[in-house]
Amino acid sequence: MEQQQSTTDYYARNRSFPEPKNPDEDLVMYYGKNCRFTLKAIPEVDCLELYLRSKNPSRFQLVKKEIYESPEIRTIPNFSQCGGVPFFHNKRTGGTICGIRPCRDLKFWADPTNPDFHQ
């Protein structure tokens, strides 16, 4: 039986971006250590990161924060309605996503001005 990797191990080995210079980046993903829902979301998050890298890496960066090490999450609107992870917050637009969503939804959340998403 294949051993399931932890979310922390995955993100430690597979950082798509360098550590952000500014800890208050616009796009934030909150995750839980060893959370099965976060683990299921990894392929969609990888797809989002590829998209962000192709657009403009200096403008779009996804910062990943462990929920128990991020007390500011409780102040974000809509988090109390979600109550779990993964939880995505776009500080630029105020948009939030709760749970596992397809890559297309995550792309629109990150870049709602892109005309490709309004077809």
ABEGO torsion letter per residue (X at the ends): XBBBBBAAAAAAAABABBBBABABBABBBBBBBGBAAAAAAAAAAAAAAAAAAAABAAABBBBBBBAAABAAAAABBGAAAAGBOBBBBBAAAGBBBBEBBBAAAAAAAABAABAAAAX
